[in-house]
Amino acid sequence: MAPSPAYLIRTERLVLRCYSPELAPLRQAAVAATREALLPWFTWAKDEPRPVAEHLQLVRQLRGKFDLDQNRIHAVLDGEQRELVGELALLARGEERARELGYWVHSRHTGKGVATEMVSALVRVGFELDGLERMDIQVAVGNEASAAVARRLGFALEGTLRQRARGDGGPAEDTWYFSLLASEYPKSPAARVPVKAYDFGGVLLPGLV
């Protein structure tokens, strides 16, 4: 992985950044507004809405893992950084040059290409800055909206994993397994999405063309 990971990523409409304390109220509002849409796919949504103080503690944990380059969970904000429009994860799964993507979008912003744009940004960073060899997306069977993003960006469906344990502790479920290889990436629409990435100190990272 890159010696200096991207802490802030900009696309034409979105800002992806690591979590910090002031984002806790924005996360609480977005999750509360999107709870019903999240419930079929995310076990943790059943505990929402929760107080801002609990989201603040979660943000602290997410930031700690980001800083240690274990799992990078990005807050996805509108261009003015006034509203959280989604969340995007780059998860370590045991292989040095492979990572898994996970994502959800605020209900008010679905159908606007937000998921495709934010996932594209992290795909570019993953392959062009982090030097990954493969990126994976696991989608619960039936979650057609999330699967459509993977297909749109050129991820290949490798198959269906039957009754696999969920990362959030929920009941085992059938899962579609998508992957994109570094050799396939140049043909992905993600490779053409305008992206700028900045390190921890706010310095523009070279390597994205």
C-alpha positions in Angstrom: 0.0 0.0 0.0 1.0 3.6 -0.5 3.4 5.0 2.2 1.2 8.0 2.5 -2.5 7.1 2.1 -5.1 9.5 0.8 -6.9 11.2 3.7 -9.0 13.4 1.4 -10.2 12.7 -2.1 -12.2 15.0 -4.3 -14.3 14.2 -7.3 -16.5 16.6 -9.4 -19.3 16.5 -6.9 -18.0 14.8 -3.7 -15.5 14.9 -1.0 -14.3 11.6 0.5 -12.4 12.0 3.8 -11.4 10.1 6.9 -13.7 10.7 9.9 -13.1 13.4 12.4 -15.2 14.5 15.4 -17.2 17.2 13.7 -18.6 14.6 11.3 -20.4 12.6 14.0 -23.6 14.7 13.9 -23.7 14.4 10.1 -23.3 10.7 10.3 -26.1 10.4 12.9 -28.5 12.4 10.7 -27.7 10.4 7.5 -28.0 7.0 9.2 -31.2 8.0 10.9 -32.7 9.2 7.6 -31.6 6.1 5.8 -32.3 3.5 8.4 -35.2 1.7 6.6 -33.1 1.3 3.5 -30.1 0.1 5.4 -32.0 -2.5 7.5 -32.1 -5.3 4.9 -28.4 -5.2 4.3 -26.7 -3.9 7.5 -27.3 -5.5 10.9 -26.0 -2.5 12.8 -28.9 -0.3 11.4 -31.3 -2.0 13.8 -29.7 0.0 16.6 -30.4 3.3 15.0 -31.1 6.1 15.6 -28.5 6.4 18.3 -27.3 9.5 20.2 -24.6 11.7 18.7 -22.3 10.6 21.6 -22.4 7.0 20.4 -21.6 8.1 16.8 -18.7 10.1 18.1 -17.2 7.0 19.8 -17.7 5.1 16.6 -16.0 7.9 14.6 -13.1 7.7 17.0 -12.7 4.0 16.4 -13.0 4.4 12.6 -10.3 7.1 12.6 -8.0 4.9 14.7 -8.2 2.1 12.2 -7.7 4.5 9.3 -4.6 5.9 10.8 -3.2 2.4 11.3 -4.1 1.6 7.7 -6.2 -1.4 8.8 -9.6 -0.4 7.4 -10.1 2.9 5.7 -13.7 4.1 6.3 -14.4 7.3 4.3 -17.2 9.8 5.1 -18.6 10.8 1.7 -19.8 14.5 1.7 -21.3 16.9 -0.7 -18.9 19.4 -2.3 -19.5 22.0 0.5 -19.0 19.3 3.2 -22.3 20.2 4.8 -24.1 16.8 4.5 -22.9 13.2 4.7 -24.3 11.6 1.5 -22.8 8.1 2.1 -20.0 6.0 3.5 -17.3 4.1 1.7 -15.0 1.4 3.0 -11.7 0.0 1.9 -11.3 -3.1 4.0 -8.2 -5.3 4.6 -9.0 -8.9 4.2 -5.7 -10.6 4.8 -4.1 -10.3 1.4 -1.4 -7.6 1.1 -2.3 -6.3 -2.3 -6.1 -6.9 -2.3 -8.8 -4.9 -0.6 -12.6 -5.1 -0.4 -14.9 -2.2 -1.1 -18.2 -1.6 0.9 -20.6 1.3 0.6 -24.0 2.8 1.3 -25.7 6.0 0.2 -28.1 8.4 2.0 -31.7 7.7 0.8 -32.1 11.3 -0.4 -29.1 10.9 -2.8 -29.9 7.5 -4.4 -30.5 7.4 -8.1 -28.0 10.3 -8.8 -24.9 8.4 -9.5 -23.4 9.0 -6.1 -22.4 5.4 -5.4 -20.8 5.0 -8.8 -18.8 8.3 -8.4 -17.6 7.6 -4.9 -16.7 3.9 -5.6 -14.9 5.0 -8.8 -12.8 7.4 -6.8 -11.6 4.8 -4.4 -11.0 2.3 -7.3 -8.6 4.8 -8.9 -6.8 5.5 -5.6 -6.6 1.8 -4.9 -5.0 0.8 -8.2 -3.1 4.0 -9.1 -1.8 5.1 -5.7 -1.9 2.1 -3.4 -0.7 -0.3 -6.1 -3.4 -2.9 -5.4 -3.5 -6.0 -7.6 -7.2 -6.8 -7.0 -10.3 -5.1 -5.5 -13.3 -7.1 -4.4 -17.0 -6.2 -3.7 -19.3 -8.6 -1.8 -23.0 -7.9 -2.2 -25.9 -9.7 -0.5 -27.9 -11.7 -3.0 -30.9 -9.5 -3.9 -29.1 -6.1 -3.3 -29.5 -5.2 -6.9 -28.6 -1.5 -6.4 -25.2 -2.3 -5.0 -24.6 -5.1 -7.5 -25.3 -2.6 -10.3 -22.5 -0.4 -9.2 -20.0 -3.3 -9.4 -21.2 -4.3 -12.8 -21.2 -0.7 -14.1 -17.5 -0.4 -13.2 -16.4 -3.6 -14.8 -16.2 -5.9 -11.8 -16.6 -9.5 -12.8 -19.0 -11.7 -10.9 -16.9 -14.7 -9.8 -19.8 -16.5 -8.2 -22.2 -16.8 -5.3 -20.8 -17.6 -1.8 -23.4 -19.7 -0.1 -24.4 -19.0 3.5 -21.3 -17.0 4.4 -20.8 -15.3 7.7 -21.3 -11.5 7.6 -18.7 -9.0 8.7 -21.2 -7.1 10.8 -22.2 -10.2 12.9 -25.5 -10.7 11.2 -26.9 -14.1 10.1 -25.1 -16.0 7.4 -26.4 -15.1 3.9 -25.7 -15.9 0.2 -23.4 -13.3 -1.2 -22.4 -12.3 -4.8 -18.6 -12.0 -5.1 -17.3 -9.4 -7.6 -13.7 -8.6 -8.4 -11.6 -6.3 -10.6 -8.0 -7.0 -11.4 -5.2 -4.4 -11.9 -4.9 -5.7 -15.5 -8.6 -5.1 -16.1 -8.7 -1.7 -14.4 -7.6 0.5 -17.4 -10.8 -0.6 -19.2 -13.1 0.3 -16.3 -15.2 3.5 -16.4 -13.7 4.3 -13.0 -10.3 4.9 -14.6 -11.8 8.0 -16.4 -13.4 9.7 -13.4 -11.6 12.9 -12.4 -10.1 12.5 -9.0 -7.6 14.5 -6.8 -6.2 12.9 -3.6 -4.4 14.5 -0.7 -2.2 13.1 2.1 -2.5 13.6 5.9 -0.9 17.0 5.6 -3.1 18.2 2.8 -0.5 17.8 0.1 -1.7 16.7 -3.3 -0.6 13.2 -4.0 1.0 12.6 -7.4 0.1 9.6 -9.5 -3.5 10.2 -10.6 -3.5 11.3 -14.2 
